[in-house]
Amino acid sequence: MALAAAIVLLLVAGYLGHRELGSYRSYRRAKANDETDLFVYSKRRLGLRSSGVAMTFGLGIALLGWELYPPQSADGLSIYLALFATLTLGLVVVVVTDLVLTSKTARPGQLRRRIDE
């Protein structure tokens, strides 16, 4: 069970990383052409989303470690549980912070357009 979850999390992390890299490349291209007003993007959001991708990847690796090297003692179990709790809490903080930044920086027309699509 943990192996399947680890594989899914690693695939999700790869997809999110690829998508975020594409967004950043589009931003850089627009910045070079002085069209940055079309993009609501910043290095802060890049760092935030990249850390979310890293936490998702870390959670997948931790699940893979759980499957391949299960805890043999209470200390091992507590280390795994602390790792899972820390990464999960970090992901929640990243998602909430990204939603707050999006609501502050997005233009109302962009939000409506995304809802309609």
Residue, then its C-alpha position, 0 to 999 in steps of 0.5 A: m500500500a505504501l509503495a503505491a502511494a509513494i509512486v503516486l506522490l513521486l509522479v505527482a511531484g514530477y508533474l507539478g515540477h514540470r508544470e511550474l518550470g513551464s510557468y516560470r519559463s513563460y514568465r521569463r519570456a514575457k519579462a524579456n519582451d516587457e510583457t510582465d503585466l500579463f503575468v502575475y508571478s514572482k520569485r517568491r511564488l516560484g520559491l513557494r511552489s518549488s518548496g511545495v514540489a520538494m515537500t511532495f517529493g520528500l513525502g514520496i521518498a519517506l513513504l518509499g523508505w517506510e515500505l523498503y525499511p519498515p520501522q523496527s522499534a518505537d524510535g524508528l516509528s516516531i521518526y517516520l511519524a514526525l517526518f510525515a507530520t512535518l512534510t504534511l504540515g509544510l504542504v498545507v502551509v504552502v497551499v494556503t499561502d499560495l491561495v492567499l497570494t493568488s487572491k491578493t495578486a490575481r485580477p478579477g478577470q483572470l479568476r472569472r476566466r479560469i472558472d469559466e474554462 
